[in-house]
Amino acid sequence: MLDETAKGVFTIAATPFTPDGALDLDSVDRMTDFYAEKGATGLTILGIMGEAGKLSAAESEAVIRRVTARTGLPVIVGVSAPGLAPMQALAATAMEAGAAGVMIAPPHTLETDDQITGYYRNVAEALGDTPWVLQDFPLVTKVVVPVKVILQIVADCPTCVMLKHEDWPGLEKISALRRASEGGARRISILCGNGGQFLLEEMIRGADGAMTGFAFPEMMAGVVAAMNAGDETRARDLFDAYLPLVRYESQPGLGLAIRKHILAKRGAIAHATVRKPGPGLSPAAVHEIETLIARQEARLQALG
């Protein structure tokens, strides 16, 4: 079961599709193995970048059961929904299948601090003993969750064990949360997103690792390991080697197509299909990606 000590790299998994848009369960197996081989310490499925909103309930269940049956890594399942009933049902399915916990983003209808804290108290009550992750991603959800609200949720809801931190700018939020923990607030795990763009600084500020889907999860695993070993120079050198591609993959609206192209190129999935509605890549974009990968490989060889 997921708890407050979780750390490392929980890769946000893509959802593979065939060229006609059907769910590709064989690629789910390949991708799950790939993430483990590249250093992931856990997996997060059915997230925003996992195209969860484009899946039917049956497809979501199929992905959950396929991944949990395939890996011994802890699996977090995104169960965000407009209402508590579908959230509760998918969470029950996930936990019955062997998931370690679930992740919940705030619905866009929440406008005040009291509404946010009240919503998550209802979530905790609906989920019972299931441990859950508070997904803080205001750039997408349009819901700003201040530090004081996160601390109130943590105090009110013992089953909230992790913050998926994806605010931007958000480094000061991490520092404030860790200061509060030092002052007596319950310390929960903080794993960070945004494609890994700020992973180095996030680790310095007190994060426990990453929860994002950059197509080279070994970079994130290497940075986290080096920081935990006290070797900031090695962490910076490794991060710098991948940074141009991190930047390119972080383009709003196109990032998932770029990520899936690279995952397919690396053999993690059979096809780079983004389920409709979703963009494809132009020949110019593919050329840019190939150039960035080639230069990245040269930097890694020089780094040793």
Backbone as a ProteinNet text record, in pm:
[ID]
protein_1_A
[PRIMARY]
MLDETAKGVFTIAATPFTPDGALDLDSVDRMTDFYAEKGATGLTILGIMGEAGKLSAAESEAVIRRVTARTGLPVIVGVSAPGLAPMQALAATAMEAGAAGVMIAPPHTLETDDQITGYYRNVAEALGDTPWVLQDFPLVTKVVVPVKVILQIVADCPTCVMLKHEDWPGLEKISALRRASEGGARRISILCGNGGQFLLEEMIRGADGAMTGFAFPEMMAGVVAAMNAGDETRARDLFDAYLPLVRYESQPGLGLAIRKHILAKRGAIAHATVRKPGPGLSPAAVHEIETLIARQEARLQALG
[TERTIARY]
84.3	0	87.8	45.3	117.2	114.1	227.9	229.9	319.2	336.6	407.1	555.7	611.1	754.4	789.6	691.1	716.6	816.8	908.4	1010.3	1059.1	1144.4	1200.3	1132	1104.2	1044	921.2	804.3	679.3	645.8	679.5	661.6	513.4	473.8	339.5	336.9	261.9	262.5	170.8	217.6	131.2	30.4	-73.6	-166.5	-148.6	-101	-72.6	-198.8	-200.8	-309.9	-253.3	-332.4	-297.2	-326.6	-280.6	-303.1	-450.1	-541.7	-683.8	-747.6	-665.8	-715.3	-761.6	-748.3	-788.2	-681.5	-723.3	-630.1	-532	-403.7	-298.1	-243.4	-304.5	-265.8	-129.3	-90.1	44.8	150.2	125.4	218.4	213.6	100.2	94.7	196.7	206.4	305.4	447.5	476.3	610	648.5	554.4	579.5	602.9	524.4	540.9	679.1	724	858.3	965.8	943.6	1040.4	1062.4	954.9	969.2	1046.5	1018.5	1090.8	1239.1	1268.5	1407.6	1485.3	1417.6	1483.1	1487.4	1450.2	1473.4	1353.5	1233.2	1114.3	1099.9	1060.8	1033	883.3	802.8	658.9	601.1	473.3	405.1	276	241.9	113.4	40.3	-76.6	-151.7	-283.8	-339.3	-466.6	-460	-345.1	-331.7	-374.7	-356.4	-394.2	-317.5	-186.2	-105	-120.6	-194.8	-229.8	-360.1	-412.7	-534.2	-652.9	-656.3	-762.3	-900.8	-915	-1045.3	-1096.2	-1009.4	-1050.5	-1084.3	-1075.4	-1099.5	-1240.3	-1298.4	-1423.6	-1394.9	-1498.4	-1479.8	-1418.5	-1462.9	-1408.1	-1260.9	-1224.7	-1084.5	-998.3	-1049.1	-973.4	-947	-1048.4	-1030.3	-931.2	-935.6	-842.8	-698.2	-674.5	-538.9	-492.7	-579.5	-544.1	-504.4	-585.6	-559.9	-434.9	-411.9	-295	-165.9	-163.5	-41.1	-14.8	-115.9	-94.3	-56.7	-104.2	-67.9	73.8	123.4	252.5	370.9	350.2	463.7	450.5	565.6	568.6	589.8	605.3	619.9	486.4	489.3	363.9	300.6	170.1	96	-6.9	-2.8	-103.2	-195.9	-324.9	-423.8	-496.8	-497.5	-575.6	-723.8	-800.9	-945	-1029	-971	-1044.3	-1171.8	-1280.2	-1408.9	-1494.3	-1593.9	-1679.3	-1757.3	-1792	-1868.4	-1797.1	-1841.7	-1776.9	-1806.8	-1925.4	-1963.9	-1872	-1847.4	-1756	-1613	-1572.3	-1439.3	-1427.3	-1527.7	-1528.3	-1525.7	-1601.9	-1608	-1474.7	-1411.6	-1283.3	-1174.6	-1178.2	-1080.1	-1094.3	-1217.1	-1238.7	-1185	-1207.7	-1153.9	-1001.8	-941.9	-796	-735.9	-791.7	-735.9	-758.5	-871.6	-897.4	-799.4	-756.3	-661.9	-517.6	-492.1	-357.8	-285.6	-356.8	-293.2	-250.9	-151.6	-102	-180.9	-247.4	-322.7	-381.9	-449.9	-515.3	-478.5	-501.9	-469.4	-593.9	-613.9	-735.2	-699.7	-740.6	-726.6	-856.1	-848.4	-970.4	-1050.1	-1182.2	-1262.7	-1258.3	-1275.1	-1259.2	-1366.2	-1470.2	-1579.4	-1543.8	-1431.6	-1393.5	-1331.5	-1388.3	-1343.8	-1288.7	-1318.9	-1272.1	-1193.4	-1117	-1040	-1131.7	-1244.2	-1337.1	-1396.6	-1423	-1475.5	-1372.4	-1245.3	-1140.5	-1125.3	-1113.8	-1096.8	-1220.7	-1338.6	-1460.5	-1468.1	-1426	-1427	-1337.5	-1217.2	-1125	-1163.8	-1232.2	-1287.5	-1391.6	-1472.5	-1570.5	-1501.8	-1393.2	-1316	-1263	-1201.9	-1144.8	-1252.2	-1368.8	-1478	-1524.7	-1534.9	-1581.7	-1483.6	-1353.7	-1252.5	-1218.8	-1263	-1237.3	-1088.9	-1038.3	-898.4	-801.4	-850.1	-762.5	-670.1	-537.8	-446.5	-454.3	-440.6	-456.3	-357.2	-343.1	-250.5	-330.8	-294.6	-354.6	-278.4	-346.3	-282.6	-302	-192.8	-194.4	-138.5	-227.1	-185	-271.9	-256.4	-347	-340.9	-229.8	-222.9	-325.8	-367.3	-468.1	-603.1	-603.3	-731.1	-793.8	-713.4	-756.7	-794.5	-754.2	-781.7	-649.5	-636.8	-515.6	-533.8	-439	-445.6	-329.7	-354.2	-245.9	-186.8	-70.5	-2.5	-92.5	-158.4	-241.7	-355.2	-403.2	-510.9	-457.6	-340.5	-278.7	-256.9	-205.2	-180.1	-310.2	-418.3	-547.3	-598.7	-583	-624.4	-544.1	-414.2	-327.9	-369.5	-404.8	-448	-583.6	-673.6	-809.5	-818.7	-727.2	-742	-616.6	-614.3	-496	-461.8	-558.8	-531.7	-469.5	-456.4	-379.3	-231.7	-157.5	-19.3	83.6	36.5	131.8	73.2	160.8	127.3	195.4	113.5	170.1	181.1	302	325.6	354.5	265.8	284.5	242	256.7	230.2	349.3	324.6	431.2	406.2	488.7	608.9	569.8	644.6	604.1	714	836	946	924.2	871.1	846.9	740.3	648.2	544.6	609.3	704.9	774	845.4	917.8	990.1	895.1	780.9	684.9	626.7	598.1	543.3	645.1	770.5	872.4	899.7	892.6	906.5	792.3	672.8	558.6	576.3	633.5	659.3	760.6	861.6	961.3	898.4	790.3	722.6	613.4	596.1	500	388	370	267.6	307.8	209.2	238.6	313.3	424.2	504.1	451.5	416.3	375.2	479.2	473.6	562	527.3	629.8	609.7	685.5	611.8	670.8	626.4	714.9	693.6	680.2	607	576.8	643.6	562.1	610.6	719.8	709.1	802.9	945.2	966.4	1101.5	1180.4	1115.3	1187.7	1260.5	1206	1262.8	1306.3	1328.2	1353	1470.8	1577.5	1696.9	1665.4	1604.2	1571	1464.5	1372.3	1268.6	1329	1427.2	1494.6	1567	1631.6	1702.3	1604.1	1484.9	1384	1317.3	1337.3	1280.9	1185.6	1171.2	1087.1	1151.8	1068.2	1114.8	1141.6	1115.5	1139.1	1046.2	1023.7	947.3	825.8	719.4	605.8	566.5	630.7	606.3	644.8	621.8	633.3	738.7	841.7	949	992.2	1013.8	1036.4	1169.6	1253.9	1378.9	1376.5	1298.9	1286.7	1418.6	1515.6	1646.2	1715.1	1684.4	1739.7	1687.8	1557.1	1498.8	1549.1	1558.7	1610	1753.9	1833.7	1973.8	1991	1910.3	1917	1875.7	1766.2	1719.5	1823.1	1880.7	1981.3	2104.8	2148.7	2267.6	2240.9	2124.8	2092.5	2082.7	2023.4	2013.3	2149.7	2244.8	2380.6	2467.6	2411.5	2486.6	2577	2557.4	2643.7	2568	2558.4	2483.7	2548.7	2680.3	2748.4	2709.8	2711.6	2669.6	2523.9	2438.5	2297.5	2280.9	2354.9	2344.8	2397.1	2507.8	2563.5	2465.9	2405.5	2310.4	2185.9	2134.1	2016.1	2044.7	2160.2	2194.4	2202.5	2246.6	2259.9	2125	2019.2	1885.8	1800.2	1845	1758.3	1699.2	1774.4	1711.3	1589.7	1595.5	1481.9	1368.9	1403.9	1300.5	1222.1	1295.4	1231.9	1141.1	1188.2	1111.2	985.1	998.2	884.2	778.3	814.3	722.5	632.5	628	542	393.9	320.1	177.3	104.6	21.1	-59.2	7.6	140.8	213.3	300.1	316	409.8	380.9	253.5	221	257.3	232.7	269	420.2	495.8	641.9	685.2	627.5	662.8	633.1	517.1	481.4	569.1	608	699.3	831	882.5	1010.5	994.9	886.3	863.7	854.4	788.9	782	919.7	995.3	1130.8	1218.3	1196.7	1276.5	1224.1	1115.9	1062	971.5	936.4	851.1	706.7	661.4	527.1	538.9	438.8	447.2	414.1	326.2	278.7	274.7	294.6	296.8	158.7	54.8	-79.5	-126.7	-172.3	-245.7	-392.2	-475.1	-616.7	-683.7	-770.4	-841.7	-935.5	-955.4	-884.4	-745.1	-649.9	-512.1	-425.8	-318.8	-236.4	-137.5	-93.2	18.8	140.8	250.3	375	401.8	447.3	485.6	623.7	661	796.8	904.1	875.5	973.4	992.8	883.4	893.9	970.1	943.6	1015.1	1165	1200.8	1342.6	1405.5	1333.1	1385.4	1408.2	1315.8	1329.9	1453	1467.6	1581.3	1713.7	1717.2	1839.8	1870.4	1768.4	1788.4	1834.9	1779.3	1819.6	1964.8	2004.8	2143.3	2241.1	2207.3	2295.3	2296	2182.4	2176.5	2267.7	2265.2	2350.1	2497.2	2533.2	2672.9	2712	2622.8	2652.9	2667.6	2583.9	2592.4	2723.3	2766.1	2894.2	3009.2	3002.7	3109	3105	2984.4	2968.7	3021.8	3002.4	3052.6	2963.9
-120.2	0	125.2	223.9	350.1	419	479.6	557.1	679.6	752.2	880.6	868.2	747.7	729.1	708	708.3	680.8	780.2	729.6	815.2	752.1	823.9	771.6	828.9	743.3	786.3	700.3	761.1	696.6	751.2	675.3	724.7	733.3	848.6	861.8	785.2	675.9	587.4	639.1	627.2	652.4	538.6	560.4	453.1	422.2	302.9	272.2	236.7	282.4	251.7	200.8	123.4	82.2	197.7	189.9	301.4	338.2	241.9	274.5	325.8	343.9	401.1	300.4	171.2	69	55.6	12.8	-9.4	-120.9	-98.1	-193.4	-256.4	-366.6	-427.8	-495.2	-543.9	-600.9	-493.5	-372.8	-262.7	-217.6	-235.4	-206.5	-293.2	-420.6	-509.8	-461	-430.9	-385.3	-258	-165.8	-36.9	-53.8	-137.4	-161.7	-217.1	-312.9	-369.4	-264	-182.3	-78	19	67.1	162.1	101.2	-24	-90	-104.1	-141.6	-158.7	-27.1	83.4	214.2	283.5	213.5	267.1	319.5	301.2	346.2	266.3	335.6	268.1	249.8	305.5	289.9	339.5	312.8	357.7	428.9	530.7	598.1	587.2	526.1	503	579.3	599.9	670.6	813.7	876.7	1017.9	1103.5	1233.5	1325.5	1293.9	1271.3	1237.6	1090.7	1014.5	877.9	872.2	988.7	999	930.2	937.5	869.9	915.3	1043.1	1095.6	1042.3	975.9	920.8	772.5	713.3	569.9	543.9	432.1	386.8	324.2	301.7	238.1	99.2	25.3	-108.8	-102.6	-4.3	9.7	48.1	136.8	174.7	53.1	-28.3	-147.9	-243.4	-256.3	-345.5	-300.7	-169	-117.2	-143	-116.1	-137.5	-282.9	-374.5	-516.1	-564.1	-511.2	-553.3	-508.2	-383	-329.3	-393.8	-402.3	-458.8	-605.8	-677	-817.6	-833.7	-730.2	-740.3	-704.9	-614.8	-558.9	-580.2	-586.4	-588.2	-450.3	-348.8	-212.2	-160.7	-68.7	-7.7	72.7	58.1	124.3	219	344.3	444.4	463.5	466.5	477.6	610.5	687	809.5	776.8	827	797.5	924.6	1036.1	1162.7	1151.6	1207.9	1203.1	1318.7	1360.4	1471.5	1441.3	1314.6	1277.2	1173.1	1157	1063	917.6	890	751.4	683.8	743.9	678.6	672.3	773.7	771.8	654.7	639.5	532.5	396	380.9	252.7	218.4	316.2	288	263.4	336.3	313.8	173.1	127.3	-7.6	-111.6	-89.6	-180.8	-182.8	-64.8	-54.9	-127.3	-104.3	-165.7	-316.8	-361.6	-505.4	-571.8	-497.1	-551.4	-549.6	-481.5	-481.1	-348.8	-241.5	-109.4	-71.4	19.7	65.4	183.7	256	373.8	439.9	552.3	623.2	771.5	840.6	983.4	1059.9	1176.3	1254.3	1401.1	1455.4	1598.1	1669.1	1794.9	1869.1	1903.8	1892.3	1934.4	2086.1	2129.9	2272.5	2359.4	2297.7	2374	2430	2387.9	2435.5	2574.3	2671.9	2810.2	2871.1	2813.1	2871.2	2767.9	2816.2	2725.3	2629.3	2679.5	2594	2486.1	2520.6	2420.8	2310.9	2350.2	2250.9	2157	2212	2125.9	2039.1	2095.3	2016.8	1903.4	1932.5	1828.7	1711.9	1740.9	1631.8	1557.7	1623	1547.7	1446.8	1488.3	1396	1282.2	1314.9	1212.1	1108.8	1156.3	1064.9	975.4	1032.6	953	848	885.9	793.2	679	707.6	606.6	517.5	554.7	471	459.9	337	313.3	327.7	352.5	360.4	481.4	461.2	576.1	650.2	781.6	858.6	974.6	1018.7	1124.9	1247.9	1361.8	1489.8	1542.2	1551.7	1601.8	1752.2	1824.5	1971	2018.4	2041.3	2073	2187.1	2307.7	2417.4	2462.7	2437	2477.2	2404.1	2285.5	2207.4	2211.7	2191.5	2185.7	2323.1	2428.2	2566.1	2588.7	2497.3	2509.4	2533.3	2648.3	2681.3	2632.3	2548.7	2491.4	2549.1	2650.6	2713.1	2617.7	2654.9	2573.2	2549	2653.6	2638.1	2539.2	2531.8	2438	2295.2	2277.6	2144	2095.8	2182.9	2144.4	2109.5	2180	2148.7	2013.2	1986	1855.4	1743.2	1763	1662.5	1639.8	1747.8	1735.5	1666.8	1696.7	1642.6	1498.2	1460	1332.7	1245.8	1157.4	1072.6	983	954.9	868.1	943.8	1075.9	1152.2	1136.8	1062.1	1027.5	1089	1152.6	1206.5	1328.1	1421.8	1534.3	1512.5	1509.9	1512.6	1661.4	1715.5	1859.9	1897.7	1982.3	2024.6	2169.3	2246.5	2389.4	2455.3	2575.1	2641.2	2791.9	2871.9	2831.5	2766.1	2665	2589.5	2553.5	2600	2562.6	2616.4	2736.7	2792.3	2713.1	2654	2571.2	2450	2386	2270.9	2313.4	2424.2	2472.4	2500	2563.5	2596.5	2469.9	2370.9	2245.8	2173.7	2176.3	2109	2185.7	2316.7	2394.1	2360.5	2346	2311.2	2174.2	2079.5	1946.1	1952.9	2035	2052	2114.9	2189.6	2254.4	2170.7	2047.1	1958	1907.4	1963.8	1913.1	1773.9	1690.4	1556.8	1566.3	1493.7	1494.8	1389.3	1432.2	1338.2	1337.5	1235.7	1228.5	1339.5	1396.6	1492.8	1441.7	1408.5	1372.8	1477	1512.3	1630.6	1597.5	1681.6	1660	1759.7	1819.9	1917.9	1862.1	1733.2	1674.1	1664.3	1690.5	1685.7	1813.4	1921.4	2043.9	2104.4	2084.8	2146.7	2042.4	1919.1	1808.9	1835.7	1887.6	1912	2008.5	2120.8	2219	2164.8	2086.9	2028.9	1935.6	1857	1768.4	1850	1957.4	2043.1	2104.6	2137.3	2199.8	2100.6	1970.7	1873.1	1772	1769.6	1667.9	1530.9	1427.9	1290.3	1222	1290.8	1230.7	1288.8	1211.6	1258.3	1170.5	1233.2	1161	1231.8	1190.2	1252.8	1153.4	1189.9	1089.8	1113.9	1192.2	1213.4	1079.5	1078.6	953.8	886	951.2	890.4	883.2	789.3	782.9	754.4	702	676.6	805.8	917.9	1045.8	1080.3	1068.5	1103.3	1010.8	882.1	786.3	818.4	856.8	889.4	1015.7	1116.4	1242.4	1220.1	1148.8	1122.6	1042	941	858	940	1024.8	1105.9	1206.1	1268	1362.6	1292	1173.8	1099.2	1054.7	1038.8	999.1	1119.7	1241.2	1361.8	1410.4	1358.6	1396.1	1491.9	1617.5	1715.7	1743.6	1738.9	1764.4	1660.9	1533	1426.6	1446.1	1480.9	1502.3	1615.6	1724.4	1837.9	1801.8	1730.2	1691.2	1602.2	1508.4	1418.3	1494.1	1579.6	1658.9	1747.1	1812.1	1902	1828.7	1702	1625.9	1603.1	1594.1	1566.6	1691.9	1804.3	1921.7	1971.2	1975.7	2022.5	1939.4	1807.4	1723.8	1734.9	1754	1781.8	1906.1	2008.8	2134.3	2111.2	2037.9	2018.2	1937.1	1835	1749.2	1820.5	1931.5	2001.6	2101.3	2098.6	2191.1	2163.1	2262.4	2241.7	2199.4	2097.4	2051.9	1950.2	1950.9	1860.4	1760.7	1783	1703	1554.6	1516.2	1373.9	1307.5	1374.7	1318.8	1300.6	1396.2	1385.9	1268.4	1258.4	1151.1	1014.3	1000.8	871.3	837.2	936.9	912.4	855.3	914.9	868.1	729.6	707.3	575.6	467.6	499.4	403	381.2	487.7	476.7	389.8	397.2	320.9	178.6	143.8	9.2	-15.9	89.6	72	45.6	103.5	80.4	57.8	-9	-43.7	73.7	161.5	271.3	401.1	511.9	642.7	708.2	632.7	687.8	763.5	885.1	961.4	950.5	900.9	880.8	1014.5	1016.6	1138.1	1181.6	1313.5	1421.2	1441.4	1449.9	1468.3	1496.4	1573.5	1613.7	1505.2	1512.6	1431.6	1520.2	1459.6	1533.2	1555.9	1674.3	1704.7	1646.6	1630.3	1585.7	1676.7	1806.2	1898.4	1869.5	1841.6	1810.6	1680.6	1580.5	1452.8	1474.6	1556.5	1584.9	1653.9	1747.6	1816.2	1718.7	1626.8	1527.2	1439.5	1392.7	1306.4	1379.8	1507.3	1586.2	1598.9	1625.8	1641.1	1509.7	1397.2	1267.3	1237.8	1266.9	1241.9	1325.5	1451.7	1537.5	1494.2	1448.9	1398.4	1277.1	1187.1	1067.3	1106	1207.6	1252.5	1310.4	1385.3	1442.6	1332.3	1231.2	1120.5	1042.9	1025.7	955.8	1037.2	1168.4	1253	1251.1	1240.2	1237.6	1108.8	997.7	867.3	799.6
0	0	0	-71.9	-78.5	56.6	95.5	219.9	204.3	315	312	282.1	284	261.9	114.6	25.7	-115.8	-173.6	-253.6	-314.6	-443.6	-514.8	-638.5	-760.3	-859.5	-985.8	-1014.1	-1001.2	-1041.4	-1180.5	-1282.2	-1418.2	-1454	-1506.5	-1561.5	-1693.7	-1696.6	-1812.4	-1922.2	-2046	-2160	-2171.9	-2250.1	-2284.4	-2432.5	-2466.2	-2607.4	-2686.6	-2812	-2903.1	-3035.4	-3106.8	-3242.4	-3337.4	-3462.8	-3555.8	-3575.5	-3555.8	-3571.4	-3442.1	-3336.7	-3213.1	-3109.5	-3138	-3040.7	-2932.7	-2816.3	-2706.3	-2742.9	-2719.7	-2754.7	-2626.7	-2583.4	-2457.1	-2463.9	-2580.7	-2592.7	-2566.5	-2615.4	-2588.9	-2444	-2377.2	-2233.9	-2160.9	-2198.5	-2138	-2165.6	-2291.1	-2330	-2257.3	-2251.2	-2187.3	-2037	-1974.3	-1830.9	-1801.5	-1881.6	-1864.6	-1890.6	-1991.9	-2028.6	-1914	-1852.8	-1743.6	-1627.1	-1595.4	-1486.4	-1520.6	-1643.3	-1685.4	-1682.5	-1701.3	-1705.7	-1570	-1463.7	-1330.7	-1256.4	-1310.1	-1236.6	-1107.5	-1001.3	-874.7	-852.9	-942.4	-938.8	-1070.2	-1092.6	-1213.9	-1176.5	-1254	-1239.4	-1372.2	-1370	-1493.2	-1489.4	-1609.4	-1626.5	-1573.7	-1594.4	-1563	-1680.8	-1667	-1774.1	-1901.8	-1890	-2006.8	-2046.5	-1966.9	-2003.7	-2082	-2120.8	-2200.8	-2133.4	-2000.2	-1925.4	-1968.6	-2000.4	-2039.1	-2171.3	-2248.9	-2378.2	-2370.6	-2250.7	-2235.2	-2183.7	-2227	-2168.8	-2032.8	-1953.8	-1823.7	-1839.5	-1941.8	-1964.5	-2003.7	-2084.8	-2124.2	-2004.7	-1920.6	-1801.1	-1713.6	-1694	-1612.7	-1676.9	-1808.5	-1878.1	-1857.9	-1866.6	-1846.8	-1703.7	-1607.5	-1466.6	-1443.5	-1489.4	-1463.6	-1538.2	-1656.1	-1733.5	-1665.1	-1621.1	-1560.6	-1425.1	-1340.9	-1207.3	-1213.5	-1314.8	-1329.7	-1383.1	-1450.2	-1519.2	-1429.3	-1333.9	-1259.8	-1110.5	-1045.3	-900.1	-841.3	-926.3	-878.6	-825.3	-728.4	-684.5	-797.7	-812.3	-920	-859.1	-901.9	-864.1	-983.8	-958	-1065.4	-1054.6	-1162.6	-1167	-1172.4	-1077.8	-1071.8	-1069.6	-1108.1	-1106.6	-1189.7	-1137	-1205.3	-1155.6	-1234.2	-1190.7	-1062.8	-1040.1	-922.5	-839.3	-715.6	-625.3	-659.6	-713.7	-740.1	-842.4	-960.9	-1054.6	-1002.1	-926.4	-864.8	-768	-683.7	-585	-652.9	-760.9	-831.1	-896	-963.4	-1028.5	-925	-813.7	-707.4	-650.3	-631.7	-579.9	-676.6	-805.9	-907.1	-902.5	-892.8	-891.2	-771.1	-654.4	-534.2	-534.4	-584.9	-595	-690.1	-792.7	-890.7	-840.7	-729.1	-673.6	-679.1	-708.1	-708	-566.8	-558.6	-428.5	-376.2	-465.2	-425.9	-548.1	-528.2	-638.2	-633.9	-745	-755	-797.8	-735.2	-760	-780.1	-894.2	-921.7	-883.7	-843.5	-810	-934.9	-932.3	-1046.9	-1063.6	-1187	-1217.7	-1152.5	-1096.8	-1035.9	-898.2	-841.7	-708.5	-720.7	-648.1	-663	-535.5	-419.4	-293.8	-214.8	-117.3	-32.3	41.8	92.8	166.9	76.6	-47.3	-141.1	-167.5	-178.4	-204.5	-85.2	35.4	152.2	174.4	152.6	167.7	67.1	-55.4	-159.6	-120.7	-75.4	-43.6	84.7	176.3	290.1	241.3	144.9	87.1	11.8	-58.5	-129.4	-30.6	77.6	176.4	236.6	263.4	319	219.4	91.9	-10.8	-34.3	-22.3	-51.9	67.4	185.2	302.2	332.7	339.6	376	259.3	139.7	21.6	30.2	22.7	22.6	-109.9	-102	-225.2	-235.1	-360.2	-397.8	-436.9	-381	-420.5	-541.5	-654.3	-776	-785.5	-778.4	-779.8	-913.4	-1011.1	-1147.8	-1200.4	-1142.1	-1176.4	-1321.3	-1390.3	-1530.4	-1615.4	-1571.7	-1643.4	-1573.1	-1440.9	-1368.3	-1348.3	-1354.2	-1328.2	-1182.2	-1094.4	-951.5	-879.1	-816.2	-740.9	-598	-552.4	-417.6	-336.3	-254.9	-178.8	-74.9	-24.6	76.3	196.6	245.7	365.2	341.2	218.3	186.1	181.1	121.4	119.8	262.3	347.9	487.1	558.5	526.9	589.2	541.9	412.8	359.3	424.9	438.1	500.9	646.1	716	855.5	866.6	772.8	778.8	731.4	641.6	569	585.2	683.5	705.2	586.7	500.4	385.3	268.2	278.7	179.1	213.1	131.2	165	70.9	-36.8	-134.2	-204.1	-236.8	-323.5	-457.8	-565.1	-700.7	-735.4	-718.2	-728.1	-872.8	-926.8	-1064.8	-1083	-975.3	-983.7	-1052.2	-1107.7	-1183.1	-1181.7	-1115.2	-1040.6	-907.5	-869.3	-752.6	-655.7	-680	-591.3	-450.2	-439.2	-306.2	-231.3	-304.5	-241	-174.2	-241.8	-182.5	-55.3	-61.5	56.6	172.4	142.9	248.4	311.2	230.5	283.1	370.7	330.1	410.3	540.2	536.6	661.3	756.8	702.4	786	849.3	774.9	829.6	943.1	925.3	1031.2	1155.6	1135.4	1247.1	1310.4	1262.8	1326.7	1238.6	1118.5	1027.8	978.6	949.1	899.1	766.5	756.6	634.6	538.2	417.6	314.8	203.5	120.4	5.1	-93.8	-157.3	-266.3	-388.3	-492.6	-621.3	-723.1	-814.5	-898.6	-1046.3	-1116.5	-1257.5	-1349.7	-1437.6	-1536.2	-1626	-1657.8	-1752.5	-1702.9	-1574.6	-1519.6	-1538.5	-1583.6	-1615.6	-1495.8	-1376.6	-1257.3	-1153.8	-1200	-1107.7	-1015.6	-1069.6	-988	-873.4	-906.2	-802.9	-706.8	-759.7	-673.7	-569.9	-610.4	-515.4	-408.7	-450.3	-355.8	-256	-301.7	-215.3	-119.4	-142.1	-49.7	-109.2	-240.7	-303.3	-287.6	-295	-279.3	-411.7	-521.7	-651.8	-756.3	-861.6	-977.1	-1002	-1050.6	-1105.2	-1233.5	-1340.4	-1469.5	-1577.6	-1703.7	-1808.9	-1913.5	-1884.3	-1980.9	-2042.2	-2171.9	-2245.4	-2214	-2134.5	-2088.9	-1936.1	-1880	-1734.1	-1664.1	-1736.4	-1674.4	-1632.4	-1701.1	-1656.7	-1518.2	-1500.1	-1371.6	-1262.3	-1292.2	-1194	-1157.5	-1257.1	-1231.5	-1149.8	-1179.4	-1104.8	-959.5	-939	-802.7	-725.2	-788.2	-720.2	-684.3	-776.4	-749.7	-637.5	-637.7	-531.1	-396.4	-394.9	-269	-218.6	-311	-273.4	-237.8	-249.5	-216.8	-327.8	-450	-562.4	-654.1	-611.7	-689.3	-824.1	-831.2	-957.8	-1062.2	-1022.5	-1115.2	-1155.2	-1061.9	-1092.4	-1193.8	-1174.1	-1266.3	-1405.1	-1410.8	-1541	-1618	-1547.9	-1612.4	-1657.2	-1570.6	-1605	-1726.5	-1727.6	-1837.6	-1971.1	-1968.2	-2091.7	-2159.6	-2080.2	-2134.1	-2150.1	-2097.3	-2085.7	-2218.3	-2330	-2453.7	-2495.3	-2474.3	-2510.4	-2408	-2280.1	-2178.8	-2220.5	-2260.2	-2303.1	-2423.6	-2521.4	-2643.6	-2615.8	-2531	-2502.1	-2418.7	-2357.1	-2267.7	-2339.2	-2471	-2544.2	-2514.8	-2468.5	-2443.1	-2570	-2556.1	-2668.7	-2758.1	-2762.5	-2851.1	-2775.1	-2645.3	-2567.5	-2570.3	-2564.1	-2562.7	-2695	-2805.5	-2935.9	-2946.3	-2894.4	-2894.6	-2807.4	-2689.5	-2596	-2656.2	-2717.9	-2775.9	-2896.6	-2973.1	-3084.5	-3033.4	-2927.8	-2872.7	-2810.7	-2737.7	-2678.1	-2786	-2897.8	-3007.6	-3068.9	-3085.1	-3140.3	-3050.3	-2920.5	-2824.2	-2805.2	-2870.2	-2862	-2743.2	-2669.3	-2552	-2590.3	-2701.2	-2753	-2903.5	-2959.5	-3101.1	-3192.5	-3145.9	-3230.3	-3149.9	-3219	-3153.4	-3151.5	-3173.9	-3189.7	-3065.6	-3086.1	-2985.6	-3023.5	-2930.4	-2962.8	-2991.4	-3091.3	-3127.8	-3016	-2997.2	-3066.4	-3008.6	-3095.6	-3053	-3174.7	-3158.1	-3271.7	-3312.4	-3436.6	-3484	-3501.5	-3546.8	-3565.8	-3714.3	-3746.2	-3883.3	-3911.7	-4038.9	-4070.4	-4009.5	-4002.6	-3944.4	-3796.1	-3725.1	-3583.1	-3560.2	-3643.1	-3629.7	-3650.7	-3748.6	-3772.6	-3652.2	-3593.3	-3474.5	-3359.3	-3340.9	-3234.4	-3259.8	-3381.5	-3413.8	-3391.5	-3426	-3405.2	-3256.3	-3176.7	-3032.4	-2969.5	-3012.9	-2958.3	-2992.3	-3116.1	-3157.1	-3074.9	-3053.3	-2974.5	-2827.5	-2778.7	-2641.8	-2624.8	-2719.3	-2711.8	-2711.4	-2785.8	-2787.7	-2651.9	-2590	-2458.5	-2352.8	-2362.7	-2265.2	-2282.2	-2405.7	-2427.5	-2367.2	-2383	-2325	-2173.7	-2119.7	-1974	-1913.9	-1987.2	-1941	-1840.7
[MASK]
++++++++++++++++++++++++++++++++++++++++++++++++++++++++++++++++++++++++++++++++++++++++++++++++++++++++++++++++++++++++++++++++++++++++++++++++++++++++++++++++++++++++++++++++++++++++++++++++++++++++++++++++++++++++++++++++++++++++++++++++++++++++++++++++++++++++++++++++++++++++++++++++++++++++++++++++

